[in-house]
Amino acid sequence: MSGTCFPNLSPISPKPSSLRSSSFSPKSPTRSSLPDMDGSACPSLFPLHRCKTLHLVRHAQGFHNVAGEKDHSAYLSPELFDAQLTPLGWQQVDNLRKHVNACGLSKKIELVIASPLLRTMQTAVGVFGGGDYTDGLSVTPLMVANAGNSNRSAISSLNSPPFAAVELCREHLGVHFCDKRRSVSEYELLFPAIDFSLMETNEDILWKVDVREANEEVAERGKKFMDWLVPYPDQLQIFENLDQHNYFTFNNWLWTRKEKEIAIVTHSGFLFHTLNALGKDLHPLMKEEVCKHFANCELRSIIIVDKSVIGSGNSETNYPGKIPSGLDLPSDSAPAS
């Protein structure tokens, strides 16, 4: 897939605020001293209905994070298989949930994509789910009580966006037992309202006990994930020839859906290597905003563009005008307003 163009990643609110300050110290960059964002002084224009907003989230603290910080060799322990969130991690989930509610983001999210591991799905449903589940409700819970020994109440899917598990956005594959997933059939019992239909195999055939995925391979997988989100014309034949991976189907699935605001709950290594591969041409200020390491339960928002025009060509906000239709009068003959 060499030579393929990938989406330009842009943070939602470019900063720093010092650029808007009325006074500048000698060390502060001025508008004329800054290199152009993309080699041109002109901003880029894209139709709104060709864009999607991605809200990227790293999972909250897991037991593997605690053990690995003390001793990196702990990642090799089978006891950390598919590590779940710590009590502190659940506090981080609760705090991020408060933030997305307070800033109004919870009302904007239309689709949640999660890596199919306990810690990411626990984070996803805890932050973006419908709150505590009450017995007797006719809706399916997103998470059953005490899923992954969490000691947490069941989480409802009531008034929540749809959730889907996607294999492409997993953490580094292999060797570290914390990054090995359970079977889909096990997850379906723990997270009944999450859609696992995009998972190709019940068992984890990607994780190898003696081979650790290289950073460059994670970045390439991240590019495939973005391809899945944003296909390009020169990739369409490639996807059609990769039926065993269903990439082309995935592209159509996402870009023909109406959702424009999508949350993606994934992992530190996956986010770091993917964003650095795709954002290498960003202006240094934007690169710092987009590409640095994520803290546990950090949220960062970017925009991607459907340059393939594979999605819907209809805008929900554009208005054609001339309703009712009629002849246009010359401007000098129009009545004064």
ZIWO-V933326 format. One record per residue. N is the residue number from 1. RES is the residue in one letter. OMEGA is omega in whole degrees, -180 to 180 (999 if undefined). NEAR is the number of other C-alpha atoms within 10 Angstrom. Layout:
n=N res=RES omega=OMEGA near=NEAR
n=N res=RES omega=OMEGA near=NEAR
//
This chain:
n=1 res=M omega=178 near=10
n=2 res=S omega=180 near=4
n=3 res=G omega=-179 near=6
n=4 res=T omega=176 near=11
n=5 res=C omega=-179 near=15
n=6 res=F omega=-174 near=19
n=7 res=P omega=170 near=19
n=8 res=N omega=-179 near=15
n=9 res=L omega=-179 near=22
n=10 res=S omega=175 near=19
n=11 res=P omega=-177 near=18
n=12 res=I omega=-179 near=14
n=13 res=S omega=179 near=10
n=14 res=P omega=177 near=11
n=15 res=K omega=14 near=12
n=16 res=P omega=-179 near=11
n=17 res=S omega=-179 near=7
n=18 res=S omega=179 near=13
n=19 res=L omega=-180 near=14
n=20 res=R omega=-179 near=11
n=21 res=S omega=-179 near=10
n=22 res=S omega=178 near=6
n=23 res=S omega=-176 near=10
n=24 res=F omega=173 near=12
n=25 res=S omega=178 near=8
n=26 res=P omega=-179 near=7
n=27 res=K omega=-179 near=6
n=28 res=S omega=180 near=12
n=29 res=P omega=174 near=13
n=30 res=T omega=-179 near=15
n=31 res=R omega=-177 near=10
n=32 res=S omega=-178 near=7
n=33 res=S omega=-179 near=8
n=34 res=L omega=173 near=12
n=35 res=P omega=180 near=13
n=36 res=D omega=-178 near=14
n=37 res=M omega=-177 near=16
n=38 res=D omega=-180 near=13
n=39 res=G omega=179 near=9
n=40 res=S omega=179 near=9
n=41 res=A omega=-177 near=9
n=42 res=C omega=176 near=9
n=43 res=P omega=177 near=8
n=44 res=S omega=180 near=8
n=45 res=L omega=175 near=6
n=46 res=F omega=175 near=10
n=47 res=P omega=-177 near=11
n=48 res=L omega=-176 near=13
n=49 res=H omega=173 near=18
n=50 res=R omega=-176 near=20
n=51 res=C omega=170 near=18
n=52 res=K omega=178 near=20
n=53 res=T omega=178 near=19
n=54 res=L omega=176 near=23
n=55 res=H omega=-173 near=20
n=56 res=L omega=-178 near=21
n=57 res=V omega=168 near=27
n=58 res=R omega=179 near=25
n=59 res=H omega=177 near=31
n=60 res=A omega=-176 near=31
n=61 res=Q omega=175 near=25
n=62 res=G omega=179 near=24
n=63 res=F omega=178 near=19
n=64 res=H omega=178 near=26
n=65 res=N omega=-179 near=20
n=66 res=V omega=-178 near=13
n=67 res=A omega=-178 near=15
n=68 res=G omega=178 near=15
n=69 res=E omega=178 near=11
n=70 res=K omega=-176 near=10
n=71 res=D omega=-175 near=10
n=72 res=H omega=-180 near=12
n=73 res=S omega=179 near=11
n=74 res=A omega=179 near=19
n=75 res=Y omega=-179 near=20
n=76 res=L omega=-174 near=17
n=77 res=S omega=175 near=14
n=78 res=P omega=179 near=14
n=79 res=E omega=180 near=12
n=80 res=L omega=179 near=21
n=81 res=F omega=178 near=18
n=82 res=D omega=-173 near=22
n=83 res=A omega=178 near=23
n=84 res=Q omega=-180 near=26
n=85 res=L omega=173 near=26
n=86 res=T omega=173 near=19
n=87 res=P omega=176 near=16
n=88 res=L omega=177 near=13
n=89 res=G omega=178 near=21
n=90 res=W omega=174 near=23
n=91 res=Q omega=177 near=15
n=92 res=Q omega=177 near=22
n=93 res=V omega=-179 near=26
n=94 res=D omega=-180 near=16
n=95 res=N omega=177 near=14
n=96 res=L omega=177 near=21
n=97 res=R omega=178 near=21
n=98 res=K omega=-179 near=14
n=99 res=H omega=-177 near=15
n=100 res=V omega=174 near=17
n=101 res=N omega=-177 near=15
n=102 res=A omega=-178 near=10
n=103 res=C omega=177 near=9
n=104 res=G omega=-177 near=11
n=105 res=L omega=-177 near=15
n=106 res=S omega=179 near=20
n=107 res=K omega=-178 near=14
n=108 res=K omega=-177 near=15
n=109 res=I omega=-178 near=21
n=110 res=E omega=-180 near=17
n=111 res=L omega=177 near=21
n=112 res=V omega=176 near=24
n=113 res=I omega=-179 near=23
n=114 res=A omega=168 near=29
n=115 res=S omega=-174 near=23
n=116 res=P omega=173 near=30
n=117 res=L omega=-175 near=27
n=118 res=L omega=-172 near=26
n=119 res=R omega=-180 near=29
n=120 res=T omega=179 near=29
n=121 res=M omega=174 near=28
n=122 res=Q omega=178 near=29
n=123 res=T omega=-176 near=29
n=124 res=A omega=-177 near=28
n=125 res=V omega=178 near=27
n=126 res=G omega=-178 near=24
n=127 res=V omega=-170 near=25
n=128 res=F omega=-179 near=26
n=129 res=G omega=-173 near=26
n=130 res=G omega=-180 near=18
n=131 res=G omega=-177 near=20
n=132 res=D omega=-180 near=18
n=133 res=Y omega=179 near=21
n=134 res=T omega=178 near=13
n=135 res=D omega=179 near=10
n=136 res=G omega=177 near=6
n=137 res=L omega=-178 near=10
n=138 res=S omega=-179 near=8
n=139 res=V omega=180 near=14
n=140 res=T omega=178 near=16
n=141 res=P omega=173 near=26
n=142 res=L omega=179 near=31
n=143 res=M omega=177 near=29
n=144 res=V omega=-180 near=19
n=145 res=A omega=176 near=18
n=146 res=N omega=179 near=12
n=147 res=A omega=-178 near=18
n=148 res=G omega=-179 near=18
n=149 res=N omega=-175 near=10
n=150 res=S omega=-175 near=14
n=151 res=N omega=180 near=10
n=152 res=R omega=176 near=16
n=153 res=S omega=174 near=15
n=154 res=A omega=-179 near=21
n=155 res=I omega=-175 near=23
n=156 res=S omega=172 near=24
n=157 res=S omega=-178 near=24
n=158 res=L omega=178 near=17
n=159 res=N omega=178 near=11
n=160 res=S omega=177 near=19
n=161 res=P omega=174 near=20
n=162 res=P omega=180 near=17
n=163 res=F omega=178 near=25
n=164 res=A omega=176 near=20
n=165 res=A omega=-176 near=24
n=166 res=V omega=-175 near=21
n=167 res=E omega=-174 near=20
n=168 res=L omega=-176 near=20
n=169 res=C omega=175 near=24
n=170 res=R omega=175 near=26
n=171 res=E omega=174 near=21
n=172 res=H omega=-179 near=22
n=173 res=L omega=171 near=21
n=174 res=G omega=170 near=19
n=175 res=V omega=-179 near=19
n=176 res=H omega=-176 near=24
n=177 res=F omega=179 near=22
n=178 res=C omega=-177 near=27
n=179 res=D omega=176 near=24
n=180 res=K omega=-178 near=26
n=181 res=R omega=174 near=24
n=182 res=R omega=176 near=16
n=183 res=S omega=178 near=15
n=184 res=V omega=-179 near=20
n=185 res=S omega=176 near=11
n=186 res=E omega=-179 near=12
n=187 res=Y omega=-179 near=21
n=188 res=E omega=177 near=15
n=189 res=L omega=-178 near=12
n=190 res=L omega=-176 near=22
n=191 res=F omega=-171 near=24
n=192 res=P omega=-175 near=15
n=193 res=A omega=174 near=21
n=194 res=I omega=-180 near=24
n=195 res=D omega=179 near=16
n=196 res=F omega=-174 near=20
n=197 res=S omega=179 near=11
n=198 res=L omega=177 near=13
n=199 res=M omega=-173 near=16
n=200 res=E omega=-178 near=15
n=201 res=T omega=178 near=12
n=202 res=N omega=180 near=13
n=203 res=E omega=180 near=14
n=204 res=D omega=-180 near=15
n=205 res=I omega=-178 near=11
n=206 res=L omega=-177 near=13
n=207 res=W omega=179 near=19
n=208 res=K omega=-175 near=15
n=209 res=V omega=-174 near=13
n=210 res=D omega=-179 near=8
n=211 res=V omega=179 near=11
n=212 res=R omega=180 near=14
n=213 res=E omega=-180 near=15
n=214 res=A omega=179 near=12
n=215 res=N omega=-180 near=15
n=216 res=E omega=178 near=12
n=217 res=E omega=175 near=15
n=218 res=V omega=179 near=24
n=219 res=A omega=178 near=22
n=220 res=E omega=177 near=17
n=221 res=R omega=176 near=19
n=222 res=G omega=176 near=23
n=223 res=K omega=177 near=23
n=224 res=K omega=177 near=19
n=225 res=F omega=177 near=20
n=226 res=M omega=174 near=19
n=227 res=D omega=179 near=22
n=228 res=W omega=178 near=22
n=229 res=L omega=-173 near=21
n=230 res=V omega=178 near=26
n=231 res=P omega=177 near=29
n=232 res=Y omega=-174 near=19
n=233 res=P omega=-177 near=13
n=234 res=D omega=178 near=13
n=235 res=Q omega=-170 near=15
n=236 res=L omega=179 near=16
n=237 res=Q omega=178 near=11
n=238 res=I omega=-178 near=13
n=239 res=F omega=-180 near=20
n=240 res=E omega=-179 near=14
n=241 res=N omega=-180 near=12
n=242 res=L omega=-177 near=12
n=243 res=D omega=-178 near=11
n=244 res=Q omega=178 near=9
n=245 res=H omega=177 near=12
n=246 res=N omega=-178 near=15
n=247 res=Y omega=-178 near=22
n=248 res=F omega=177 near=20
n=249 res=T omega=180 near=15
n=250 res=F omega=-180 near=19
n=251 res=N omega=178 near=23
n=252 res=N omega=-179 near=16
n=253 res=W omega=-176 near=13
n=254 res=L omega=-171 near=16
n=255 res=W omega=175 near=23
n=256 res=T omega=172 near=13
n=257 res=R omega=-176 near=12
n=258 res=K omega=-174 near=14
n=259 res=E omega=178 near=15
n=260 res=K omega=-179 near=19
n=261 res=E omega=-172 near=19
n=262 res=I omega=174 near=19
n=263 res=A omega=179 near=26
n=264 res=I omega=-178 near=25
n=265 res=V omega=-171 near=31
n=266 res=T omega=-166 near=29
n=267 res=H omega=-177 near=27
n=268 res=S omega=-178 near=21
n=269 res=G omega=179 near=18
n=270 res=F omega=-179 near=20
n=271 res=L omega=-176 near=26
n=272 res=F omega=-176 near=19
n=273 res=H omega=178 near=23
n=274 res=T omega=-177 near=25
n=275 res=L omega=177 near=20
n=276 res=N omega=177 near=18
n=277 res=A omega=-177 near=18
n=278 res=L omega=-175 near=20
n=279 res=G omega=-175 near=21
n=280 res=K omega=-179 near=13
n=281 res=D omega=178 near=15
n=282 res=L omega=170 near=19
n=283 res=H omega=-177 near=17
n=284 res=P omega=179 near=15
n=285 res=L omega=178 near=13
n=286 res=M omega=180 near=19
n=287 res=K omega=178 near=18
n=288 res=E omega=180 near=13
n=289 res=E omega=-171 near=19
n=290 res=V omega=-161 near=24
n=291 res=C omega=-179 near=22
n=292 res=K omega=-180 near=14
n=293 res=H omega=176 near=17
n=294 res=F omega=168 near=19
n=295 res=A omega=175 near=14
n=296 res=N omega=177 near=18
n=297 res=C omega=173 near=28
n=298 res=E omega=176 near=17
n=299 res=L omega=178 near=18
n=300 res=R omega=-175 near=17
n=301 res=S omega=177 near=20
n=302 res=I omega=178 near=17
n=303 res=I omega=173 near=17
n=304 res=I omega=-174 near=19
n=305 res=V omega=177 near=21
n=306 res=D omega=-180 near=20
n=307 res=K omega=180 near=17
n=308 res=S omega=-176 near=15
n=309 res=V omega=179 near=14
n=310 res=I omega=-178 near=17
n=311 res=G omega=-179 near=21
n=312 res=S omega=178 near=13
n=313 res=G omega=-176 near=11
n=314 res=N omega=176 near=9
n=315 res=S omega=178 near=11
n=316 res=E omega=-176 near=9
n=317 res=T omega=179 near=8
n=318 res=N omega=-180 near=10
n=319 res=Y omega=-171 near=8
n=320 res=P omega=-178 near=6
n=321 res=G omega=-179 near=7
n=322 res=K omega=176 near=9
n=323 res=I omega=1 near=7
n=324 res=P omega=-178 near=5
n=325 res=S omega=179 near=7
n=326 res=G omega=180 near=7
n=327 res=L omega=175 near=6
n=328 res=D omega=176 near=8
n=329 res=L omega=172 near=9
n=330 res=P omega=-174 near=7
n=331 res=S omega=-178 near=8
n=332 res=D omega=179 near=7
n=333 res=S omega=179 near=7
n=334 res=A omega=179 near=9
n=335 res=P omega=-180 near=7
n=336 res=A omega=180 near=6
n=337 res=S omega=999 near=3
//
